[in-house]
Amino acid sequence: MPFNTRSQRQLASLRRMREWHLDQALRAKVDGKKQEADFHFRYYDLLGPAVEVPQRGDRD
């Protein structure tokens, strides 16, 4: 699939969602809400592979 404007927008949306989960996880951790922090950290980790697109030079 070609890397078009739509796929760029989708990646940007996933990146924003991932950053939101990180922000929520850190806030929950500071507030002492371990279960909530774990939930958001889990989703932050799960979204990582979806937004970490290898650059042309990174492929071996």
Biopython code that builds the backbone (N, CA, C, O; Angstrom):
import numpy as np
from Bio.PDB.StructureBuilder import StructureBuilder

atoms = [
    (1, "MET", "N", (0.842, -1.180, 0.000)),
    (1, "MET", "CA", (0.000, 0.000, 0.000)),
    (1, "MET", "C", (0.885, 1.240, 0.000)),
    (1, "MET", "O", (1.795, 1.339, 0.822)),
    (2, "PRO", "N", (0.645, 2.168, -0.883)),
    (2, "PRO", "CA", (1.471, 3.369, -0.933)),
    (2, "PRO", "C", (1.272, 4.221, 0.319)),
    (2, "PRO", "O", (0.196, 4.245, 0.917)),
    (3, "PHE", "N", (2.325, 4.903, 0.684)),
    (3, "PHE", "CA", (2.285, 5.766, 1.867)),
    (3, "PHE", "C", (1.682, 7.097, 1.447)),
    (3, "PHE", "O", (2.399, 7.998, 1.013)),
    (4, "ASN", "N", (0.370, 7.220, 1.575)),
    (4, "ASN", "CA", (-0.325, 8.406, 1.106)),
    (4, "ASN", "C", (-0.737, 9.306, 2.265)),
    (4, "ASN", "O", (-0.400, 9.052, 3.422)),
    (5, "THR", "N", (-1.471, 10.361, 1.930)),
    (5, "THR", "CA", (-1.898, 11.323, 2.941)),
    (5, "THR", "C", (-2.784, 10.679, 3.995)),
    (5, "THR", "O", (-2.676, 10.989, 5.182)),
    (6, "ARG", "N", (-3.663, 9.780, 3.558)),
    (6, "ARG", "CA", (-4.547, 9.125, 4.520)),
    (6, "ARG", "C", (-3.748, 8.295, 5.513)),
    (6, "ARG", "O", (-4.002, 8.357, 6.716)),
    (7, "SER", "N", (-2.802, 7.529, 5.032)),
    (7, "SER", "CA", (-2.016, 6.712, 5.956)),
    (7, "SER", "C", (-1.161, 7.594, 6.863)),
    (7, "SER", "O", (-0.905, 7.230, 8.010)),
    (8, "GLN", "N", (-0.720, 8.734, 6.373)),
    (8, "GLN", "CA", (0.024, 9.669, 7.223)),
    (8, "GLN", "C", (-0.880, 10.208, 8.326)),
    (8, "GLN", "O", (-0.455, 10.329, 9.475)),
    (9, "ARG", "N", (-2.128, 10.533, 7.979)),
    (9, "ARG", "CA", (-3.080, 11.017, 8.992)),
    (9, "ARG", "C", (-3.387, 9.926, 10.009)),
    (9, "ARG", "O", (-3.506, 10.205, 11.202)),
    (10, "GLN", "N", (-3.515, 8.692, 9.548)),
    (10, "GLN", "CA", (-3.792, 7.587, 10.462)),
    (10, "GLN", "C", (-2.628, 7.379, 11.427)),
    (10, "GLN", "O", (-2.839, 7.165, 12.621)),
    (11, "LEU", "N", (-1.406, 7.442, 10.913)),
    (11, "LEU", "CA", (-0.235, 7.309, 11.783)),
    (11, "LEU", "C", (-0.175, 8.447, 12.791)),
    (11, "LEU", "O", (0.131, 8.223, 13.963)),
    (12, "ALA", "N", (-0.463, 9.665, 12.345)),
    (12, "ALA", "CA", (-0.450, 10.811, 13.249)),
    (12, "ALA", "C", (-1.493, 10.630, 14.349)),
    (12, "ALA", "O", (-1.237, 10.952, 15.510)),
    (13, "SER", "N", (-2.656, 10.118, 13.988)),
    (13, "SER", "CA", (-3.708, 9.877, 14.969)),
    (13, "SER", "C", (-3.276, 8.812, 15.978)),
    (13, "SER", "O", (-3.498, 8.968, 17.179)),
    (14, "LEU", "N", (-2.667, 7.743, 15.498)),
    (14, "LEU", "CA", (-2.181, 6.693, 16.400)),
    (14, "LEU", "C", (-1.077, 7.212, 17.312)),
    (14, "LEU", "O", (-1.005, 6.832, 18.481)),
    (15, "ARG", "N", (-0.219, 8.078, 16.782)),
    (15, "ARG", "CA", (0.840, 8.663, 17.623)),
    (15, "ARG", "C", (0.241, 9.519, 18.733)),
    (15, "ARG", "O", (0.674, 9.455, 19.883)),
    (16, "ARG", "N", (-0.771, 10.330, 18.370)),
    (16, "ARG", "CA", (-1.436, 11.159, 19.389)),
    (16, "ARG", "C", (-2.101, 10.282, 20.443)),
    (16, "ARG", "O", (-2.034, 10.588, 21.633)),
    (17, "MET", "N", (-2.741, 9.198, 20.019)),
    (17, "MET", "CA", (-3.390, 8.277, 20.951)),
    (17, "MET", "C", (-2.345, 7.640, 21.874)),
    (17, "MET", "O", (-2.570, 7.489, 23.075)),
    (18, "ARG", "N", (-1.215, 7.274, 21.299)),
    (18, "ARG", "CA", (-0.147, 6.656, 22.093)),
    (18, "ARG", "C", (0.395, 7.642, 23.130)),
    (18, "ARG", "O", (0.605, 7.281, 24.287)),
    (19, "GLU", "N", (0.618, 8.887, 22.706)),
    (19, "GLU", "CA", (1.109, 9.902, 23.637)),
    (19, "GLU", "C", (0.081, 10.187, 24.734)),
    (19, "GLU", "O", (0.452, 10.429, 25.882)),
    (20, "TRP", "N", (-1.211, 10.160, 24.386)),
    (20, "TRP", "CA", (-2.266, 10.372, 25.377)),
    (20, "TRP", "C", (-2.221, 9.271, 26.430)),
    (20, "TRP", "O", (-2.347, 9.546, 27.623)),
    (21, "HIS", "N", (-2.041, 8.024, 25.991)),
    (21, "HIS", "CA", (-1.968, 6.915, 26.950)),
    (21, "HIS", "C", (-0.754, 7.067, 27.856)),
    (21, "HIS", "O", (-0.835, 6.772, 29.049)),
    (22, "LEU", "N", (0.368, 7.523, 27.310)),
    (22, "LEU", "CA", (1.550, 7.745, 28.149)),
    (22, "LEU", "C", (1.270, 8.839, 29.176)),
    (22, "LEU", "O", (1.595, 8.685, 30.354)),
    (23, "ASP", "N", (0.675, 9.931, 28.738)),
    (23, "ASP", "CA", (0.344, 11.030, 29.643)),
    (23, "ASP", "C", (-0.589, 10.558, 30.759)),
    (23, "ASP", "O", (-0.373, 10.873, 31.929)),
    (24, "GLN", "N", (-1.618, 9.808, 30.393)),
    (24, "GLN", "CA", (-2.566, 9.303, 31.389)),
    (24, "GLN", "C", (-1.895, 8.322, 32.346)),
    (24, "GLN", "O", (-2.197, 8.314, 33.540)),
    (25, "ALA", "N", (-0.997, 7.503, 31.834)),
    (25, "ALA", "CA", (-0.284, 6.539, 32.680)),
    (25, "ALA", "C", (0.586, 7.258, 33.703)),
    (25, "ALA", "O", (0.619, 6.885, 34.875)),
    (26, "LEU", "N", (1.282, 8.283, 33.254)),
    (26, "LEU", "CA", (2.151, 9.024, 34.171)),
    (26, "LEU", "C", (1.340, 9.772, 35.224)),
    (26, "LEU", "O", (1.731, 9.824, 36.390)),
    (27, "ARG", "N", (0.216, 10.348, 34.819)),
    (27, "ARG", "CA", (-0.652, 11.039, 35.785)),
    (27, "ARG", "C", (-1.194, 10.052, 36.820)),
    (27, "ARG", "O", (-1.207, 10.343, 38.017)),
    (28, "ALA", "N", (-1.637, 8.896, 36.356)),
    (28, "ALA", "CA", (-2.177, 7.889, 37.270)),
    (28, "ALA", "C", (-1.095, 7.399, 38.227)),
    (28, "ALA", "O", (-1.359, 7.166, 39.407)),
    (29, "LYS", "N", (0.112, 7.245, 37.718)),
    (29, "LYS", "CA", (1.219, 6.784, 38.567)),
    (29, "LYS", "C", (1.516, 7.807, 39.664)),
    (29, "LYS", "O", (1.724, 7.443, 40.821)),
    (30, "VAL", "N", (1.533, 9.080, 39.292)),
    (30, "VAL", "CA", (1.773, 10.145, 40.270)),
    (30, "VAL", "C", (0.661, 10.175, 41.318)),
    (30, "VAL", "O", (0.916, 10.429, 42.496)),
    (31, "ASP", "N", (-0.566, 9.915, 40.883)),
    (31, "ASP", "CA", (-1.714, 9.914, 41.795)),
    (31, "ASP", "C", (-1.828, 8.623, 42.602)),
    (31, "ASP", "O", (-2.735, 8.486, 43.422)),
    (32, "GLY", "N", (-0.921, 7.681, 42.379)),
    (32, "GLY", "CA", (-0.937, 6.433, 43.133)),
    (32, "GLY", "C", (-1.955, 5.420, 42.644)),
    (32, "GLY", "O", (-2.306, 4.493, 43.375)),
    (33, "LYS", "N", (-2.432, 5.582, 41.422)),
    (33, "LYS", "CA", (-3.427, 4.667, 40.851)),
    (33, "LYS", "C", (-2.710, 3.631, 39.988)),
    (33, "LYS", "O", (-2.665, 3.747, 38.764)),
    (34, "LYS", "N", (-2.158, 2.626, 40.643)),
    (34, "LYS", "CA", (-1.325, 1.646, 39.950)),
    (34, "LYS", "C", (-2.075, 0.891, 38.858)),
    (34, "LYS", "O", (-1.547, 0.715, 37.760)),
    (35, "GLN", "N", (-3.288, 0.445, 39.139)),
    (35, "GLN", "CA", (-4.038, -0.335, 38.150)),
    (35, "GLN", "C", (-4.338, 0.507, 36.902)),
    (35, "GLN", "O", (-4.216, 0.019, 35.778)),
    (36, "GLU", "N", (-4.725, 1.757, 37.102)),
    (36, "GLU", "CA", (-4.999, 2.645, 35.967)),
    (36, "GLU", "C", (-3.712, 2.936, 35.188)),
    (36, "GLU", "O", (-3.720, 2.964, 33.958)),
    (37, "ALA", "N", (-2.621, 3.148, 35.901)),
    (37, "ALA", "CA", (-1.337, 3.401, 35.245)),
    (37, "ALA", "C", (-0.920, 2.195, 34.407)),
    (37, "ALA", "O", (-0.473, 2.350, 33.270)),
    (38, "ASP", "N", (-1.063, 1.002, 34.965)),
    (38, "ASP", "CA", (-0.712, -0.217, 34.226)),
    (38, "ASP", "C", (-1.540, -0.354, 32.949)),
    (38, "ASP", "O", (-1.019, -0.742, 31.904)),
    (39, "PHE", "N", (-2.832, -0.033, 33.040)),
    (39, "PHE", "CA", (-3.716, -0.100, 31.875)),
    (39, "PHE", "C", (-3.195, 0.806, 30.754)),
    (39, "PHE", "O", (-3.077, 0.377, 29.606)),
    (40, "HIS", "N", (-2.888, 2.051, 31.092)),
    (40, "HIS", "CA", (-2.445, 3.003, 30.071)),
    (40, "HIS", "C", (-1.046, 2.669, 29.551)),
    (40, "HIS", "O", (-0.777, 2.828, 28.361)),
    (41, "PHE", "N", (-0.155, 2.210, 30.431)),
    (41, "PHE", "CA", (1.174, 1.792, 29.963)),
    (41, "PHE", "C", (1.055, 0.615, 28.994)),
    (41, "PHE", "O", (1.798, 0.536, 28.016)),
    (42, "ARG", "N", (0.123, -0.294, 29.267)),
    (42, "ARG", "CA", (-0.073, -1.447, 28.384)),
    (42, "ARG", "C", (-0.486, -0.984, 26.985)),
    (42, "ARG", "O", (0.054, -1.459, 25.985)),
    (43, "TYR", "N", (-1.440, -0.059, 26.918)),
    (43, "TYR", "CA", (-1.875, 0.429, 25.605)),
    (43, "TYR", "C", (-0.790, 1.252, 24.921)),
    (43, "TYR", "O", (-0.656, 1.215, 23.698)),
    (44, "TYR", "N", (-0.019, 1.992, 25.707)),
    (44, "TYR", "CA", (1.114, 2.734, 25.144)),
    (44, "TYR", "C", (2.079, 1.755, 24.476)),
    (44, "TYR", "O", (2.535, 1.998, 23.358)),
    (45, "ASP", "N", (2.389, 0.659, 25.152)),
    (45, "ASP", "CA", (3.292, -0.353, 24.596)),
    (45, "ASP", "C", (2.693, -1.041, 23.371)),
    (45, "ASP", "O", (3.397, -1.291, 22.392)),
    (46, "LEU", "N", (1.402, -1.345, 23.422)),
    (46, "LEU", "CA", (0.752, -2.025, 22.299)),
    (46, "LEU", "C", (0.724, -1.163, 21.040)),
    (46, "LEU", "O", (0.836, -1.685, 19.931)),
    (47, "LEU", "N", (0.578, 0.133, 21.199)),
    (47, "LEU", "CA", (0.520, 1.027, 20.038)),
    (47, "LEU", "C", (1.907, 1.307, 19.450)),
    (47, "LEU", "O", (2.007, 1.794, 18.324)),
    (48, "GLY", "N", (2.958, 1.012, 20.183)),
    (48, "GLY", "CA", (4.314, 1.287, 19.711)),
    (48, "GLY", "C", (4.631, 0.722, 18.340)),
    (48, "GLY", "O", (5.038, 1.478, 17.458)),
    (49, "PRO", "N", (4.460, -0.579, 18.121)),
    (49, "PRO", "CA", (4.788, -1.151, 16.806)),
    (49, "PRO", "C", (3.956, -0.567, 15.665)),
    (49, "PRO", "O", (4.398, -0.563, 14.516)),
    (50, "ALA", "N", (2.764, -0.076, 15.971)),
    (50, "ALA", "CA", (1.905, 0.482, 14.921)),
    (50, "ALA", "C", (2.406, 1.827, 14.417)),
    (50, "ALA", "O", (2.158, 2.189, 13.267)),
    (51, "VAL", "N", (3.104, 2.566, 15.260)),
    (51, "VAL", "CA", (3.528, 3.914, 14.867)),
    (51, "VAL", "C", (5.024, 4.016, 14.595)),
    (51, "VAL", "O", (5.491, 5.025, 14.066)),
    (52, "GLU", "N", (5.768, 2.992, 14.948)),
    (52, "GLU", "CA", (7.211, 3.018, 14.719)),
    (52, "GLU", "C", (7.508, 2.426, 13.349)),
    (52, "GLU", "O", (7.834, 1.246, 13.216)),
    (53, "VAL", "N", (7.388, 3.273, 12.336)),
    (53, "VAL", "CA", (7.615, 2.849, 10.954)),
    (53, "VAL", "C", (9.111, 2.926, 10.674)),
    (53, "VAL", "O", (9.718, 3.979, 10.869)),
    (54, "PRO", "N", (9.715, 1.833, 10.223)),
    (54, "PRO", "CA", (11.160, 1.877, 9.934)),
    (54, "PRO", "C", (11.467, 2.838, 8.794)),
    (54, "PRO", "O", (10.728, 2.921, 7.813)),
    (55, "GLN", "N", (12.555, 3.550, 8.941)),
    (55, "GLN", "CA", (13.016, 4.452, 7.886)),
    (55, "GLN", "C", (13.724, 3.627, 6.824)),
    (55, "GLN", "O", (14.070, 2.471, 7.065)),
    (56, "ARG", "N", (13.939, 4.202, 5.665)),
    (56, "ARG", "CA", (14.551, 3.465, 4.551)),
    (56, "ARG", "C", (15.909, 2.867, 4.932)),
    (56, "ARG", "O", (16.216, 1.746, 4.528)),
    (57, "GLY", "N", (16.706, 3.576, 5.680)),
    (57, "GLY", "CA", (18.028, 3.095, 6.052)),
    (57, "GLY", "C", (18.023, 2.087, 7.178)),
    (57, "GLY", "O", (19.042, 1.445, 7.433)),
    (58, "ASP", "N", (16.883, 1.930, 7.867)),
    (58, "ASP", "CA", (16.799, 1.026, 9.013)),
    (58, "ASP", "C", (16.578, -0.425, 8.624)),
    (58, "ASP", "O", (16.766, -1.313, 9.456)),
    (59, "ARG", "N", (16.189, -0.690, 7.403)),
    (59, "ARG", "CA", (15.895, -2.069, 6.985)),
    (59, "ARG", "C", (17.178, -2.818, 6.672)),
    (59, "ARG", "O", (18.064, -2.318, 5.979)),
    (60, "ASP", "N", (17.252, -4.026, 7.201)),
    (60, "ASP", "CA", (18.436, -4.867, 6.928)),
    (60, "ASP", "C", (18.034, -6.106, 6.181)),
    (60, "ASP", "O", (18.885, -6.937, 5.861)),
]
sb = StructureBuilder()
sb.init_structure("model")
sb.init_model(0)
sb.init_chain("A")
sb.init_seg("    ")
for serial, (resi, resn, name, xyz) in enumerate(atoms, 1):
    if name == "N":
        sb.init_residue(resn, " ", resi, " ")
    sb.init_atom(name, np.array(xyz, "f"), 0.0, 1.0, " ", f" {name:<3s}", serial, name[0])
structure = sb.get_structure()
